[in-house]
Amino acid sequence: MGREDQIEEREVLDSIFPDEITDISETSYRVSITLDVLEYGEDAEEPPVICLEVSYPEEYPDVGPNLSITSPPNATRHSRLDVQEDRDQLMEALQPTVEENMGMAMVFTLVSALKESAELLMTERADAIQAEKDQQAAAREEEENRKFHGTAVTVESFLQWSANFKKEMQDVEDRLREEKEAEDKKKKTVKDEKKLTGRQMWEKGIAKGDYDEEDDDAMPAVEKLKVAA
């Protein structure tokens, strides 16, 4: 009874997977499964292919088939699926399907379940990668917005700014006043140095009359200087 069910199921599978099924022995074969994957942006890759190897025990379908998941020879490794690393997880995902279909032909259902599990695993990884990219883009956008809008003004920050501004203005005024006072003092000193006393004028011969020593600041009469033609 078991062998008859196996032969019948094998014939049905031939009609469903004419190009994907390959015999290994009279009681075992391999089904190639091309996965449909959601690609993001420019990260397009060739769709990965995995293989479900099925071997019938004598009691199948009253017991589950012997299963193995492999990659085709020389298959290119996909960035979001590694059969060697993911095999245990994918095999574990098939166990509920085996248990639910015990006593019935189940290989087609197993192939469908394996395809769905592998595609779901790849989608989750693609979503995680995209979420990380979106998060990084959002962080960059937030940083740019912060630069554009500047720091938000609060009452405390405005009062602090106002106090600092008034102090800076007062410092400028004090500096300008000090500079003006210094300049005025310098001009007065120069002017005082250029002003001659009466004695200095009398000694230089530009004054006439007698010089009064008791009144050094008295200005004697000054003769007109003759300018040569």
KOLDREN-526746 format. One line per 2 residues: number of its first residue (from 0); for each residue x, y, z of N, C-alpha, C, O. Coordinates in Angstrom, 2 decimals, padded with zeros to 5 digits. Atoms other than C-alpha are relative to their C-alpha. Layout:
BEGIN
NUM	X,Y,Z,X,Y,Z,X,Y,Z,X,Y,Z ~ ...;
END
This chain:
BEGIN
0	000.83,-001.20,000.00,000.00,000.00,000.00,000.87,001.25,000.00,000.59,002.20,-000.74 ~ -000.86,-001.15,-000.07,002.80,002.43,000.90,000.71,000.26,-001.31,000.79,001.40,-001.76;
2	-000.75,-000.19,001.25,004.79,001.82,-002.28,-000.92,000.49,-001.10,-000.50,001.30,-001.92 ~ 000.95,-000.46,001.03,001.70,002.30,-004.45,-000.28,001.49,000.16,-000.35,002.22,-000.83;
4	000.21,-001.43,-000.24,001.05,005.67,-002.83,001.21,000.81,-000.43,001.07,001.92,-000.94 ~ -001.22,-000.71,000.37,004.65,006.66,-003.42,000.10,000.16,-001.52,000.42,001.23,-002.02;
6	-000.07,-000.06,001.47,004.53,005.80,-007.12,-001.04,000.97,-000.54,-000.76,001.75,-001.45 ~ 001.06,-000.90,000.46,001.24,007.63,-007.56,000.39,001.46,000.25,000.20,002.31,-000.62;
8	-000.39,-001.37,-000.30,002.56,010.75,-005.83,001.13,000.46,-000.93,001.15,001.60,-001.39 ~ -001.13,-000.35,000.87,005.74,010.64,-007.90,-000.49,000.36,-001.39,000.05,001.28,-002.00;
10	000.55,-000.30,001.34,003.72,010.64,-011.13,-000.68,001.36,000.00,-000.55,002.12,-000.96 ~ 000.65,-001.32,-000.10,001.66,013.63,-009.97,001.04,001.11,000.04,000.88,002.14,-000.60;
12	-001.06,-001.00,-000.10,004.83,015.52,-009.08,000.69,000.23,-001.35,001.12,001.35,-001.64 ~ -000.59,-000.14,001.34,006.21,014.86,-012.57,-000.80,000.98,-000.84,-000.23,001.76,-001.61;
14	000.84,-000.90,000.80,003.24,016.69,-014.06,000.04,001.43,000.55,-000.18,002.38,-000.21 ~ -000.05,-001.34,-000.60,003.60,019.63,-011.61,001.37,000.64,-000.20,001.48,001.83,-000.48;
16	-001.38,-000.52,000.11,007.40,019.98,-011.77,000.76,-000.72,-001.11,001.74,-001.41,-000.84 ~ -000.64,000.77,001.07,008.36,018.63,-015.20,001.48,000.33,-000.18,002.28,-000.54,-000.53;
18	-001.40,-000.40,000.21,011.62,020.63,-015.35,000.78,000.12,001.31,002.01,000.27,001.29 ~ -000.65,-000.24,-001.29,012.35,020.92,-011.64,000.34,-001.28,000.76,001.11,-001.23,001.71;
20	-000.19,001.23,-000.77,012.31,017.27,-010.51,001.03,-000.89,-000.67,001.04,-001.06,-001.89 ~ -001.07,000.87,000.49,015.29,014.94,-010.83,000.08,-001.23,000.88,000.13,-001.13,002.11;
22	-000.09,001.25,-000.77,015.46,011.28,-009.81,001.40,-000.21,000.53,002.39,000.06,-000.15 ~ -001.28,000.40,-000.59,018.22,010.19,-007.45,000.07,-001.52,000.06,001.11,-002.12,-000.20;
24	000.13,001.46,-000.01,017.02,006.59,-007.04,-001.48,-000.33,-000.22,-002.27,000.57,-000.50 ~ 001.40,000.38,000.19,013.78,004.63,-007.31,-000.89,000.60,001.08,-002.08,000.81,000.85;
26	000.82,-000.50,-001.11,012.62,006.00,-003.98,000.43,001.39,000.49,-000.01,001.84,001.55 ~ -000.43,-001.35,-000.40,014.32,009.39,-003.85,000.17,000.89,-001.22,000.46,000.42,-002.32;
28	-000.11,-000.97,001.10,014.41,012.52,-005.97,000.26,001.38,000.60,000.19,001.58,001.81 ~ -000.31,-001.37,-000.40,015.27,016.22,-005.86,-000.92,000.96,-000.76,-001.11,000.83,-001.97;
30	000.85,-001.03,000.61,012.94,019.18,-006.51,000.70,001.35,000.15,000.99,001.78,001.26 ~ -000.62,-001.33,-000.02,014.52,022.52,-007.47,-001.08,001.06,000.18,-002.12,001.01,-000.48;
32	000.99,-001.04,-000.31,012.70,025.57,-006.11,000.63,001.37,-000.22,001.59,001.74,000.46 ~ -000.48,-001.36,000.25,013.27,029.04,-007.53,-000.81,000.97,000.87,-002.03,001.00,000.80;
34	000.67,-000.88,-000.96,012.48,031.66,-004.90,-000.30,001.36,-000.62,000.51,001.91,-001.37 ~ 000.36,-001.36,000.40,010.66,034.90,-005.59,000.37,000.94,001.16,-000.10,000.76,002.28;
36	-000.48,-000.89,-001.07,012.37,037.71,-003.66,-000.31,001.44,-000.35,-000.33,001.83,-001.51 ~ 000.26,-001.41,000.16,011.56,041.35,-003.14,001.33,000.75,000.06,002.03,000.70,001.08;
38	-001.27,-000.73,000.06,014.50,043.50,-004.22,-000.23,001.47,000.29,-001.29,002.01,-000.02 ~ 000.07,-001.42,-000.33,015.18,047.02,-003.00,001.06,000.76,-000.79,002.22,000.37,-000.86;
40	-000.94,-000.91,000.65,016.73,049.79,-005.05,000.85,-000.69,-001.04,000.34,-001.39,-001.93 ~ -000.93,000.53,000.98,019.85,048.77,-006.95,000.64,-001.30,000.48,001.66,-001.73,-000.06;
42	-000.58,001.21,-000.57,020.47,045.63,-004.88,-000.52,-001.26,-000.67,-000.52,-002.33,-000.05 ~ 000.58,001.15,000.70,018.93,043.30,-007.50,001.05,-001.10,-000.17,002.20,-000.84,-000.54;
44	-000.84,001.17,000.18,020.39,039.79,-007.58,-000.80,-001.08,-000.70,-002.03,-001.01,-000.77 ~ 000.68,001.13,000.62,019.61,036.60,-009.41,-000.82,-000.73,001.06,-000.33,-000.96,002.17;
46	000.81,000.73,-000.98,016.72,034.75,-007.69,000.71,-001.28,000.43,001.19,-002.03,-000.43 ~ -000.69,001.21,-000.46,018.20,032.00,-005.52,-000.82,-001.26,-000.27,-002.05,-001.21,-000.38;
48	000.64,001.30,000.21,017.43,028.33,-006.10,000.44,-000.93,001.13,001.63,-001.04,001.43 ~ -000.32,001.01,-001.01,017.23,025.72,-003.33,-000.64,-001.31,-000.42,-001.58,-001.35,-001.22;
50	000.49,001.33,000.38,016.62,022.01,-003.58,-000.50,-000.75,001.23,000.13,-000.76,002.29 ~ 000.54,000.86,-001.04,014.42,019.76,-001.49,000.19,-001.45,-000.45,-000.42,-001.89,-001.42;
52	-000.22,001.41,000.32,015.69,016.18,-001.55,-000.94,-000.85,000.85,-001.02,-000.69,002.07 ~ 001.01,000.83,-000.67,013.01,013.60,-000.71,000.36,-001.47,-000.17,000.67,-001.95,-001.27;
54	-000.24,001.44,000.06,013.55,009.98,000.18,-001.14,-000.69,000.75,-001.45,-000.36,001.89 ~ 001.16,000.67,-000.60,010.62,007.63,000.85,000.44,-001.15,000.91,001.14,-002.06,000.46;
56	-000.12,001.22,-000.83,010.79,005.30,003.84,-001.05,-001.02,-000.49,-001.99,-000.66,-001.19 ~ 000.92,001.04,000.46,008.97,002.02,003.25,-001.41,000.29,000.48,-002.38,-000.03,-000.21;
58	001.32,-000.22,-000.58,006.08,003.13,005.50,-000.66,001.30,-000.46,-001.80,001.58,-000.10 ~ 000.60,-001.26,000.44,005.53,006.50,003.81,-001.25,-000.29,-000.83,-001.23,-001.19,-001.66;
60	000.16,-001.26,-000.73,003.02,008.20,003.92,-000.48,-000.13,001.46,-000.86,000.86,002.08 ~ 000.41,000.13,-001.41,002.17,006.73,007.31,001.07,000.57,000.93,000.80,000.84,002.10;
62	-001.07,-000.72,-000.72,005.51,008.20,008.43,000.49,001.10,-000.94,000.25,001.07,-002.15 ~ -000.49,-001.10,000.83,007.15,011.35,007.23,001.15,-000.41,-000.90,001.87,-001.36,-000.59;
64	-001.12,000.30,000.89,009.63,011.35,004.31,001.31,000.49,000.60,001.31,001.34,001.49 ~ -001.32,-000.52,-000.37,013.35,011.81,004.81,000.30,001.20,-000.89,000.22,001.12,-002.11;
66	-000.17,-001.25,000.74,014.15,015.36,003.80,001.39,000.57,000.19,002.04,000.37,001.22 ~ -001.26,-000.71,-000.08,017.26,017.35,003.05,-000.09,001.24,-000.90,-000.69,001.19,-001.97;
68	000.02,-001.24,000.77,017.74,020.92,001.83,001.43,000.30,-000.44,002.35,000.34,000.38 ~ -001.34,-000.25,000.55,020.68,021.67,-000.47,-000.06,001.14,-001.00,-001.12,001.67,-001.32;
70	-000.11,-000.99,001.08,021.91,024.17,-003.04,000.40,-000.71,-001.28,001.07,-001.74,-001.22 ~ -000.44,000.60,001.27,022.35,023.38,-006.74,001.53,000.10,-000.11,002.12,001.00,000.48;
72	-001.45,-000.08,000.19,025.96,022.67,-007.77,000.39,001.35,-000.62,-000.27,001.84,-001.53 ~ -000.53,-001.27,000.52,027.97,025.88,-008.39,-001.00,001.15,000.09,-000.92,002.11,-000.67;
74	000.98,-001.08,-000.15,025.05,028.02,-007.21,000.67,001.24,000.60,001.54,001.14,001.47 ~ -000.51,-001.26,-000.53,025.80,031.69,-006.56,-000.70,000.30,001.32,-001.93,000.26,001.41;
76	000.57,-000.28,-001.31,025.30,032.58,-002.91,-000.74,001.33,-000.02,-000.21,002.35,-000.46 ~ 000.80,-001.22,-000.09,022.54,035.10,-002.36,000.33,000.72,001.30,000.62,000.08,002.31;
78	-000.41,-000.79,-001.17,023.24,037.95,000.07,-000.94,-000.18,001.19,-000.55,000.08,002.33 ~ 000.95,000.11,-001.10,020.11,037.20,002.10,-000.44,-001.45,000.28,-001.40,-001.68,001.01;
80	000.32,001.40,-000.28,020.07,033.40,002.08,001.26,-000.84,-000.18,001.92,-000.79,-001.21 ~ -001.12,000.93,000.05,022.76,030.88,002.88,-000.54,-001.36,000.45,-000.82,-001.56,001.63;
82	000.62,001.30,-000.30,021.47,027.30,002.68,000.75,-000.73,001.10,000.13,-001.36,001.96 ~ -000.77,000.71,-001.01,024.31,025.96,004.78,-000.29,000.56,001.40,-000.43,-000.20,002.36;
84	000.26,-000.61,-001.30,023.65,028.45,007.58,-001.47,-000.03,000.38,-001.81,-000.10,001.56 ~ 001.44,-000.10,-000.27,019.85,028.56,007.23,-000.71,-001.35,-000.04,-001.92,-001.41,000.19;
86	000.65,001.30,000.20,019.22,024.82,006.71,-000.80,-000.44,001.22,-001.95,-000.87,001.09 ~ 000.70,000.46,-001.21,018.30,024.04,010.31,-001.30,000.77,000.22,-002.33,000.19,000.57;
88	001.20,-000.82,-000.19,015.86,026.92,010.50,-001.09,-000.38,-001.00,-002.27,-000.45,-000.66 ~ 000.98,000.37,001.03,014.20,025.93,007.22,-000.57,-001.40,000.25,-001.76,-001.63,000.04;
90	000.48,001.35,-000.31,014.00,022.25,008.21,-000.99,000.03,001.16,-001.99,-000.68,001.13 ~ 000.90,-000.10,-001.14,012.40,023.18,011.51,-001.36,000.55,-000.41,-002.40,000.15,000.12;
92	001.26,-000.58,000.46,009.79,025.23,009.66,-000.87,-001.03,-000.74,-002.08,-000.84,-000.85 ~ 000.76,001.03,000.72,008.77,022.08,007.70,-000.68,-001.00,000.93,-001.61,-001.69,000.51;
94	000.51,001.03,-000.89,008.01,019.95,010.76,-001.51,000.08,000.25,-002.18,-000.95,000.25 ~ 001.46,-000.06,-000.18,004.47,021.28,011.39,-000.76,-000.53,-001.21,-001.80,-001.17,-001.07;
96	000.67,000.47,001.22,003.57,020.56,007.75,000.03,-001.53,-000.07,-000.95,-002.16,-000.46 ~ -000.12,001.47,000.00,004.85,016.96,008.06,-001.02,-000.59,000.96,-001.72,-001.55,000.63;
98	000.91,000.54,-001.01,002.84,016.40,011.22,-001.47,000.16,-000.40,-002.29,-000.72,-000.13 ~ 001.39,-000.25,000.39,-000.34,017.94,009.81,-000.46,-000.91,-001.14,-001.66,-001.16,-001.28;
100	000.39,000.75,001.19,-000.25,015.78,006.66,000.37,-001.49,000.10,000.43,-002.19,-000.91 ~ -000.37,001.40,-000.18,000.73,012.44,008.15,-001.13,-000.91,-000.52,-002.30,-000.70,-000.23;
102	000.95,000.93,000.59,-000.96,009.57,006.25,-000.45,000.41,-001.37,-001.19,-000.33,-002.02 ~ 000.38,-000.47,001.33,-001.36,011.64,003.05,001.26,000.36,-000.79,002.33,000.60,-000.22;
104	-001.10,-000.47,000.83,000.86,012.50,000.11,000.26,001.46,000.34,-000.65,002.29,000.30 ~ -000.25,-001.34,-000.54,002.62,015.62,001.34,001.15,000.74,-000.67,001.46,001.86,-000.26;
106	-001.20,-000.64,000.54,005.63,016.42,-000.88,-000.32,001.33,-000.67,000.43,002.29,-000.50 ~ 000.35,-001.28,000.64,003.87,019.10,-002.94,-000.22,001.07,001.08,000.22,002.21,000.93;
108	000.24,-000.95,-001.09,002.73,020.74,000.30,001.31,000.40,000.67,001.48,001.55,001.07 ~ -001.30,-000.30,-000.59,006.26,020.49,001.68,000.81,000.96,-000.88,001.46,001.87,-000.38;
110	-000.71,-000.90,000.92,007.72,022.13,-001.42,-000.56,001.42,000.13,000.20,002.39,000.20 ~ 000.64,-001.32,-000.14,005.20,024.98,-001.11,000.38,000.65,001.33,000.64,001.85,001.39;
112	-000.33,-000.53,-001.32,005.92,025.35,002.61,001.46,000.46,000.06,001.77,001.50,000.66 ~ -001.41,-000.38,000.02,009.69,025.41,002.04,000.21,001.29,-000.78,000.97,002.17,-000.36;
114	-000.11,-001.22,000.82,009.35,028.04,-000.69,-000.48,001.21,000.80,000.17,002.26,000.81 ~ 000.56,-001.11,-000.77,007.17,030.20,001.54,000.92,000.39,001.16,001.13,001.58,001.41;
116	-000.87,-000.28,-001.15,009.50,029.89,004.56,001.28,000.69,-000.43,001.73,001.64,000.22 ~ -001.25,-000.60,000.47,012.63,030.71,002.57,-000.23,001.43,-000.47,000.58,002.32,-000.20;
118	000.29,-001.36,000.48,011.01,033.72,000.90,-000.32,000.94,001.15,000.05,002.11,001.12 ~ 000.30,-000.82,-001.17,009.70,034.96,004.24,001.28,000.40,000.73,001.43,001.54,001.16;
120	-001.28,-000.27,-000.66,013.17,034.68,005.76,000.77,001.09,-000.75,001.34,001.99,-000.13 ~ -000.72,-000.99,000.80,014.67,036.67,002.91,-000.67,001.37,000.07,000.00,002.40,000.11;
122	000.73,-001.27,-000.09,011.94,039.31,003.08,000.27,000.70,001.33,000.45,001.91,001.38 ~ -000.28,-000.57,-001.32,012.50,039.79,006.80,001.38,000.64,000.03,001.56,001.72,000.59;
124	-001.35,-000.56,000.03,016.19,040.32,006.20,000.07,001.24,-000.89,000.76,002.20,-000.56 ~ 000.03,-001.18,000.87,015.50,042.72,003.33,-000.65,001.17,000.71,-000.19,002.30,000.61;
126	000.69,-001.06,-000.74,013.07,044.67,005.51,000.91,000.59,001.08,000.91,001.80,001.32 ~ -000.91,-000.48,-001.04,015.68,044.87,008.29,001.08,000.89,-000.59,001.44,001.91,000.00;
128	-001.03,-000.82,000.67,018.30,046.19,005.87,-000.58,001.34,-000.41,000.04,002.38,-000.22 ~ 000.64,-001.23,000.44,015.86,048.72,004.43,-000.34,000.90,001.19,-000.21,002.12,001.11;
130	000.33,-000.80,-001.20,014.74,049.81,007.91,001.24,000.71,000.52,001.16,001.87,000.95 ~ -001.25,-000.64,-000.45,018.36,050.48,008.85,000.39,001.15,-000.91,000.83,002.20,-000.44;
132	-000.30,-001.08,000.94,018.88,052.51,005.68,-000.94,001.18,000.21,-000.51,002.34,000.19 ~ 000.96,-001.07,-000.25,015.69,054.47,006.35,000.33,000.76,001.27,000.21,001.98,001.33;
134	-000.36,-000.64,-001.27,016.81,055.13,009.92,001.21,000.91,-000.18,001.24,002.01,000.37 ~ -001.18,-000.81,000.25,020.18,056.40,008.74,-000.35,001.24,-000.81,000.16,002.33,-000.55;
136	000.43,-001.14,000.81,018.52,058.61,006.11,-000.77,001.01,000.85,-000.59,002.22,000.71 ~ 000.77,-000.89,-000.88,016.12,060.00,008.73,000.92,000.77,000.94,000.70,001.95,001.22;
138	-000.95,-000.66,-000.89,019.04,060.75,011.06,000.75,001.10,-000.73,000.97,002.18,-000.19 ~ -000.69,-001.03,000.80,020.88,062.60,008.27,-000.92,001.18,-000.27,-000.49,002.33,-000.19;
140	000.96,-001.08,000.27,017.73,064.57,007.42,-000.24,000.84,001.25,-000.33,002.07,001.17 ~ 000.21,-000.73,-001.25,017.19,065.48,011.07,001.19,000.90,000.30,001.02,002.03,000.77;
142	-001.19,-000.80,-000.24,020.78,066.68,011.33,000.02,001.22,-000.91,000.38,002.32,-000.48 ~ 000.05,-001.13,000.93,020.36,068.83,008.22,-001.05,001.01,000.43,-000.82,002.22,000.35;
144	001.06,-000.91,-000.46,017.10,070.28,009.56,000.46,000.80,001.22,000.12,001.98,001.36 ~ -000.51,-000.71,-001.17,018.84,071.14,012.83,000.93,001.12,-000.41,000.90,002.21,000.17;
146	-000.91,-001.04,000.48,021.51,073.04,010.92,-000.78,001.15,-000.63,-000.42,002.31,-000.48 ~ 000.77,-001.02,000.71,018.86,074.87,008.87,-000.80,000.87,000.97,-000.81,002.09,000.84;
148	000.87,-000.74,-000.92,016.54,075.85,011.72,000.75,000.62,001.16,000.26,001.56,001.79 ~ -000.75,-000.54,-001.12,019.23,076.51,014.30,-000.58,-000.47,001.33,-001.44,-001.35,001.37;
150	000.44,000.38,-001.35,018.70,076.26,018.04,-001.28,000.74,000.37,-001.39,001.94,000.16 ~ 001.27,-000.62,-000.40,015.20,076.90,019.36,000.24,001.02,001.11,001.02,000.78,002.03;
152	-000.17,-001.08,-000.97,014.92,080.16,021.33,-001.00,-000.19,001.14,-002.19,-000.37,000.92 ~ 000.84,000.05,-001.19,013.60,079.96,024.89,000.16,001.31,000.75,001.04,002.12,000.45;
154	-000.11,-001.22,-000.80,013.00,082.70,027.45,001.37,000.08,000.66,002.00,001.14,000.69 ~ -001.30,000.02,-000.68,016.12,081.64,029.33,001.13,000.30,-000.96,002.03,001.09,-000.64;
156	-001.08,-000.22,000.95,018.31,081.53,026.22,-000.01,001.43,-000.53,001.05,002.01,-000.79 ~ 000.07,-001.39,000.47,017.01,084.94,025.05,000.56,000.96,001.05,001.30,001.88,000.71;
158	-000.49,-000.87,-001.06,017.69,086.57,028.43,001.52,-000.09,000.12,002.20,000.92,000.33 ~ -001.45,000.16,-000.05,021.19,085.11,028.46,000.67,000.71,-001.17,001.68,001.38,-001.01;
160	-000.55,-000.67,001.18,021.81,086.32,024.92,-000.05,001.52,000.18,000.91,002.22,-000.16 ~ 000.16,-001.44,-000.18,020.47,089.80,025.80,001.05,000.55,000.97,001.64,001.60,000.72;
162	-000.99,-000.44,-000.98,022.74,090.07,028.85,001.39,000.01,-000.62,002.16,000.95,-000.42 ~ -001.32,000.06,000.65,025.77,088.98,026.83,000.16,001.11,-001.02,001.23,001.71,-001.14;
164	-000.06,-001.05,001.03,024.91,091.42,024.03,000.22,001.37,000.64,001.03,002.16,000.16 ~ -000.15,-001.29,-000.67,024.55,094.37,026.43,001.40,000.16,000.57,001.98,001.24,000.51;
166	-001.36,-000.06,-000.53,027.85,093.52,028.07,001.00,000.28,-001.10,001.92,001.08,-000.93 ~ -000.91,-000.23,001.13,029.58,093.37,024.70,-000.08,001.45,-000.47,000.95,002.07,-000.77;
168	000.16,-001.40,000.43,028.12,096.76,023.72,000.64,000.97,000.99,001.25,001.96,000.59 ~ -000.61,-000.86,-001.03,029.21,098.30,027.05,001.51,-000.06,-000.08,002.19,000.96,000.08;
170	-001.44,000.13,000.14,032.70,096.92,026.57,000.50,000.80,-001.19,001.56,001.43,-001.12 ~ -000.39,-000.78,001.18,032.83,098.49,023.09,-000.01,001.49,000.33,000.92,002.21,-000.02;
172	000.11,-001.41,-000.36,031.66,101.86,024.44,001.16,000.42,000.92,001.76,001.47,000.73 ~ -001.09,-000.31,-000.93,034.21,101.75,027.29,001.33,000.08,-000.75,002.14,000.97,-000.49;
174	-001.25,000.00,000.74,037.01,100.92,024.88,000.14,001.24,-000.88,001.21,001.84,-000.95 ~ -000.03,-001.19,000.85,036.07,103.73,022.48,000.23,001.26,000.82,000.96,002.16,000.41;
176	-000.18,-001.16,-000.86,035.84,106.21,025.34,001.45,000.11,000.48,002.03,001.20,000.48 ~ -001.39,000.00,-000.46,039.24,105.20,026.68,000.95,000.40,-001.13,001.91,001.13,-000.91;
178	-000.85,-000.35,001.14,040.75,105.46,023.19,-000.09,001.49,-000.30,000.91,002.13,-000.62 ~ 000.17,-001.43,000.26,039.26,108.96,022.74,000.71,000.84,001.07,001.37,001.83,000.75;
180	-000.66,-000.72,-001.07,040.50,110.12,026.13,001.52,-000.03,-000.17,002.19,000.97,000.05 ~ -001.44,000.12,000.22,043.98,108.82,025.36,000.44,000.89,-001.15,001.49,001.52,-001.08;
182	-000.34,-000.83,001.17,043.94,110.57,021.96,-000.04,001.47,000.38,000.84,002.23,-000.02 ~ 000.10,-001.40,-000.42,042.78,113.86,023.52,001.18,000.38,000.88,001.75,001.47,000.73;
184	-001.14,-000.27,-000.87,045.48,113.63,026.17,001.28,000.14,-000.79,002.12,000.99,-000.49 ~ -001.19,-000.06,000.85,048.09,113.00,023.53,000.08,001.30,-000.75,001.14,001.91,-000.85;
186	000.02,-001.26,000.75,046.98,116.01,021.49,000.33,001.17,000.93,001.06,002.08,000.53 ~ -000.26,-001.08,-000.96,047.04,118.26,024.59,001.47,000.05,000.36,002.05,001.13,000.49;
188	-001.42,000.06,-000.34,050.53,117.09,025.47,000.85,000.59,-001.11,001.79,001.34,-000.85 ~ -000.75,-000.52,001.14,051.78,117.85,021.96,-000.15,001.51,-000.09,000.81,002.23,-000.37;
190	000.27,-001.44,000.06,050.13,121.27,022.04,000.77,000.75,001.07,001.34,001.81,000.81 ~ -000.73,-000.62,-001.09,051.67,122.09,025.42,001.50,000.03,-000.28,002.19,000.98,000.07;
192	-001.42,000.04,000.31,055.07,121.01,024.18,000.38,001.04,-001.05,001.49,001.56,-001.04 ~ -000.28,-000.97,001.06,054.80,123.32,021.15,-000.11,001.44,000.49,000.43,002.34,-000.15;
194	000.20,-001.36,-000.52,053.80,126.39,023.29,001.26,000.46,000.71,001.70,-000.17,001.67 ~ -001.24,-000.54,-000.56,056.92,128.51,024.09,-000.31,000.96,001.12,-001.30,001.69,001.08;
196	000.11,-000.98,-001.07,057.37,130.45,027.30,000.59,001.33,-000.47,001.25,001.40,-001.50 ~ -000.55,-001.31,000.37,058.23,134.18,027.28,001.51,-000.02,-000.07,002.10,000.58,-000.96;
198	-001.46,000.07,-000.02,061.81,133.41,028.16,000.53,-000.67,-001.25,001.51,-000.23,-001.86 ~ -000.46,000.72,001.19,062.09,130.87,025.32,-000.10,000.88,-001.24,000.76,000.84,-002.12;
200	000.16,-000.90,001.14,060.72,133.47,022.86,001.06,001.09,000.02,001.59,001.44,-001.04 ~ -000.98,-001.07,-000.12,063.09,136.19,024.17,001.39,-000.51,-000.36,002.18,000.16,-001.02;
202	-001.31,000.57,000.30,066.07,133.84,023.99,000.16,-000.29,-001.49,001.27,-000.20,-002.02 ~ -000.07,000.31,001.44,065.22,132.90,020.40,000.03,001.26,-000.86,000.20,001.20,-002.07;
204	-000.07,-001.25,000.73,065.14,136.62,019.50,-001.21,000.36,-000.81,-001.14,001.20,-001.71 ~ 001.21,-000.32,000.75,061.58,136.63,018.25,-000.89,000.93,000.81,-002.00,001.26,000.39;
206	000.75,-000.95,-000.81,060.46,138.96,021.06,000.85,001.25,000.22,002.08,001.16,000.24 ~ -000.75,-001.24,-000.24,061.41,142.65,021.69,-000.31,000.49,001.41,-001.28,000.05,002.03;
208	000.19,-000.51,-001.34,061.71,144.52,024.92,000.77,-000.80,001.00,001.52,-001.72,000.66 ~ -000.72,000.67,-001.07,063.01,143.40,028.22,-000.77,-001.24,000.46,-002.00,-001.29,000.43;
210	000.58,001.26,-000.50,062.42,139.93,029.61,-000.15,000.09,001.50,000.82,000.41,002.19 ~ 000.28,-000.05,-001.43,060.85,139.81,033.04,000.16,-001.40,000.57,-000.66,-002.29,000.34;
212	-000.28,001.34,-000.52,062.40,136.91,034.88,-001.04,-000.45,001.01,-001.29,-001.64,001.17 ~ 000.98,000.36,-001.00,059.76,137.11,037.60,-001.30,-000.53,-000.61,-002.06,-001.27,000.02;
214	001.22,000.47,000.68,057.02,136.51,035.06,000.42,-000.72,-001.24,000.44,-000.16,-002.34 ~ -000.53,000.77,001.13,058.31,133.73,032.86,-001.05,-000.24,-001.06,-000.72,-000.40,-002.24;
216	001.06,000.30,000.97,054.93,133.17,031.23,-000.46,001.25,-000.72,-001.25,001.17,-001.66 ~ 000.43,-001.25,000.68,054.53,136.86,030.26,000.48,000.00,-001.42,001.62,-000.37,-001.70;
218	-000.32,000.03,001.42,054.47,137.26,026.53,000.55,001.36,-000.41,-000.22,002.32,-000.46 ~ -000.56,-001.26,000.50,056.86,140.01,025.32,-000.51,000.31,-001.38,-001.05,-000.57,-002.05;
220	000.43,-000.38,001.36,056.10,141.93,022.14,000.83,-000.73,-001.00,002.05,-000.87,-000.85 ~ -000.69,000.81,001.02,056.97,139.91,019.09,000.17,000.84,-001.24,-000.79,001.40,-001.77;
222	-000.26,-000.76,001.23,058.64,141.61,016.17,-000.47,-000.79,-001.20,-000.43,-002.02,-001.21 ~ 000.40,000.64,001.25,057.34,140.92,012.72,001.23,-000.54,-000.67,002.24,000.15,-000.80;
224	-001.12,000.60,000.71,059.58,138.55,010.90,-000.04,000.37,-001.46,-001.08,000.32,-002.12 ~ -000.10,-000.37,001.40,060.81,139.67,007.56,000.25,-001.22,-000.83,001.13,-002.03,-000.54;
226	-000.13,001.17,000.88,060.41,137.16,004.84,000.71,000.44,-001.23,000.23,001.33,-001.93 ~ -000.76,-000.36,001.18,063.00,137.38,002.12,-000.81,-000.24,-001.23,-001.53,-001.23,-001.37;
228	000.76,000.13,001.25,061.57,138.01,-001.31,000.57,-001.11,-000.84,000.06,-001.38,-001.93;
END
